């Protein structure tokens, strides 16, 4: 049954209403967003094995940016609410602008991981230089204490963020795909020379408070 539903959805994405043969890019995007917006109870609430928070460093032996540890709680992450993060990162070489970030986000829909498209700089997007974005972030005191000022360039050293709680609010124009569900993400970071500096993956569950 699940496979039949998925096939029908896929057919809907590539088929065209009004007799046309090929859907426009916007129509395809709208249908994909509709698919991603389908209510998706977390696996743990449907009697299946829960998607527990997990992370991995998918970089190579030559990577200069290494994720040593990452914890995020509660699990699932409840939004809006307080999220506690612990982070340890090792940077072997100075990382200067421009720093490119390629982000791939997926949401589990009908049992399959569906890639969330990039729309309005949200989703599976590639950012040519995240330095201007980082500069706008209010740097946590713990970062500043450890010498991380949230500004490029970043010095080669070990960076540690002890368990720190952040209050996360949701915008009124919350993206339709950001709702209850199980998500996976892959982030690839590139240095100014275009060389992959690091690669990270994580899996987590989100639950939006009603």
C-alpha positions as CSV (number, residue, x, y, z in Angstrom):
1,X,0.0,0.0,0.0
2,X,2.8,2.4,0.9
3,X,4.6,1.7,-2.4
4,X,1.3,2.3,-4.3
5,X,0.8,5.7,-2.5
6,X,4.4,6.7,-3.3
7,X,4.0,5.7,-7.0
8,X,0.9,7.8,-7.2
9,X,2.6,10.8,-5.7
10,X,5.6,10.5,-8.0
11,X,3.3,10.2,-11.0
12,X,1.6,13.3,-9.7
13,X,4.9,15.2,-9.5
14,X,5.9,14.4,-13.1
15,X,2.4,14.4,-14.8
16,X,0.6,17.5,-15.9
17,X,-2.9,18.8,-15.4
18,X,-4.7,20.6,-18.2
19,X,-3.3,18.3,-20.9
20,X,0.3,19.5,-20.9
21,X,3.1,17.0,-21.1
22,X,5.6,18.5,-18.8
23,X,5.0,20.2,-15.5
24,X,6.6,23.6,-14.9
25,X,9.4,23.8,-12.3
26,X,7.1,25.7,-9.9
27,X,4.3,23.1,-10.3
28,X,6.8,20.3,-9.5
29,X,8.1,22.2,-6.5
30,X,4.6,22.9,-5.2
31,X,3.7,19.2,-5.5
32,X,6.9,18.2,-3.8
33,X,6.2,20.7,-1.0
34,X,2.7,19.2,-0.6
35,X,4.3,15.8,-0.3
36,X,6.7,17.0,2.3
37,X,3.9,18.7,4.2
38,X,2.0,15.5,4.7
39,X,1.5,14.8,8.5
40,X,4.3,12.3,9.4
41,X,4.0,10.9,13.0
42,X,7.4,10.0,14.3
43,X,8.4,6.4,13.9
44,X,8.5,6.0,17.7
45,X,4.8,6.9,17.9
46,X,3.8,4.3,15.3
47,X,5.3,1.2,17.0
48,X,8.4,1.3,14.9
49,X,12.0,1.6,16.0
50,X,12.6,5.3,16.8
51,X,15.0,7.4,14.8
52,X,17.3,8.3,17.7
53,X,19.6,11.3,17.4
54,X,22.9,10.3,15.9
55,X,25.8,12.0,14.1
56,X,28.9,11.0,12.1
57,X,32.0,12.6,10.6
58,X,31.9,11.6,6.9
59,X,35.2,13.4,6.0
60,X,38.3,11.9,4.6
61,X,41.7,11.3,6.3
62,X,42.9,14.6,4.9
63,X,39.9,16.6,6.2
64,X,41.0,19.7,8.2
65,X,37.6,20.1,9.9
66,X,36.8,17.2,12.2
67,X,33.6,16.7,14.3
68,X,34.7,15.0,17.5
69,X,31.4,15.1,19.4
70,X,27.8,16.4,19.1
71,X,24.8,16.0,21.3
72,X,21.4,17.6,20.9
73,X,18.5,17.2,23.4
74,X,15.7,16.7,24.0
75,X,15.1,13.8,21.6
76,X,12.8,14.4,19.8
77,X,13.6,18.1,19.5
78,X,10.5,20.1,20.6
79,X,9.8,23.4,18.8
80,X,9.5,26.0,20.0
81,X,11.4,25.3,23.2
82,X,14.9,25.0,24.7
83,X,17.5,22.9,22.8
84,X,20.7,21.8,24.6
85,X,23.8,21.4,22.5
86,X,27.2,20.0,23.2
87,X,29.9,20.3,20.6
88,X,33.6,19.5,20.1
89,X,35.3,20.4,16.8
90,X,38.9,20.2,15.7
91,X,40.2,22.5,13.0
92,X,43.7,21.5,11.7
93,X,44.1,24.5,9.4
94,X,43.0,28.1,9.3
95,X,39.6,28.3,7.7
96,X,39.1,31.7,5.9
97,X,36.5,33.2,3.6
98,X,35.0,32.2,1.3
99,X,33.7,29.1,3.2
100,X,31.2,27.1,1.1
101,X,28.5,25.0,2.6
102,X,26.6,22.3,0.7
103,X,23.6,21.1,2.8
104,X,21.3,18.2,2.0
105,X,18.2,17.8,4.1
106,X,15.8,14.8,3.8
107,X,12.5,14.1,5.5
108,X,11.0,10.6,5.9
109,X,7.7,10.5,4.1
110,X,5.7,7.3,3.7
111,X,8.7,5.3,4.7
112,X,11.1,6.9,2.2
113,X,13.7,9.7,2.7
114,X,12.6,12.6,0.4
115,X,15.1,15.4,-0.3
116,X,13.8,18.8,0.8
117,X,14.4,21.3,-2.1
118,X,16.1,24.6,-1.6
119,X,13.6,27.4,-1.4
120,X,14.2,30.9,0.0
121,X,17.6,29.8,1.2
122,X,16.0,27.0,3.3
123,X,16.3,23.3,2.6
124,X,18.9,21.5,0.6
125,X,20.9,24.6,-0.4
126,X,24.5,25.4,-1.3
127,X,25.8,28.6,0.2
128,X,28.9,30.0,-1.6
129,X,30.1,31.8,1.5
130,X,28.6,31.4,4.9
131,X,30.9,34.0,6.5
132,X,28.4,36.9,6.1
133,X,25.7,34.6,7.6
134,X,27.8,33.6,10.6
135,X,28.7,37.3,11.3
136,X,25.0,38.0,11.9
137,X,24.7,35.3,14.6
138,X,24.8,36.4,18.2
139,X,27.8,34.4,19.3
140,X,27.3,32.3,22.5
141,X,29.4,33.4,25.5
142,X,30.9,30.0,25.7
143,X,32.2,30.3,22.1
144,X,33.7,33.7,22.9
145,X,35.3,32.3,26.0
146,X,36.9,29.6,23.9
147,X,38.2,32.1,21.4
148,X,35.5,31.5,18.7
149,X,34.1,34.9,17.8
150,X,31.7,33.6,15.1
151,X,33.6,35.6,12.5
152,X,35.8,34.4,9.7
153,X,38.6,33.4,9.6
154,X,38.7,30.6,12.1
155,X,42.0,29.7,13.8
156,X,43.4,26.1,13.8
157,X,42.6,24.7,17.2
158,X,40.1,22.6,19.2
159,X,36.8,24.2,19.9
160,X,34.5,23.0,22.6
161,X,31.0,24.1,23.5
162,X,29.9,22.6,26.9
163,X,26.2,21.7,27.3
164,X,24.5,25.0,26.5
165,X,20.7,25.6,26.2
166,X,19.3,27.7,23.4
167,X,15.8,29.1,23.2
168,X,14.4,28.3,19.8
169,X,11.3,30.2,18.5
170,X,9.4,29.5,15.2
171,X,8.7,32.2,12.7
172,X,5.1,33.0,11.7
173,X,5.9,32.0,8.1
174,X,7.2,28.5,9.1
175,X,8.2,26.5,6.0
176,X,5.5,23.9,5.3
177,X,8.0,21.0,5.3
178,X,9.2,21.9,8.8
179,X,6.7,19.8,10.8
180,X,6.6,16.7,12.9
181,X,8.9,14.1,11.3
182,X,12.2,12.3,11.1
183,X,15.0,14.1,9.3
184,X,18.5,13.5,8.1
185,X,21.1,16.0,7.1
186,X,24.5,16.0,5.4
187,X,26.8,19.1,5.5
188,X,29.9,19.5,3.4
189,X,32.3,22.4,4.1
190,X,34.7,23.7,1.5
191,X,37.7,26.0,2.1
192,X,38.7,29.1,0.0
193,X,40.5,26.8,-2.5
194,X,37.4,24.8,-3.1
195,X,38.8,21.8,-1.2
196,X,36.4,19.8,1.0
197,X,37.4,20.7,4.5
198,X,34.9,18.5,6.4
199,X,31.7,16.4,6.1
200,X,29.1,15.7,8.7
201,X,25.8,13.8,8.9
202,X,23.1,13.8,11.5
203,X,19.7,12.3,12.1
204,X,17.1,13.7,14.4
205,X,13.4,13.9,15.0
206,X,11.4,17.1,15.3
207,X,8.0,17.7,16.9
208,X,6.3,21.0,16.6
209,X,4.2,22.0,19.6
210,X,0.6,22.8,18.6
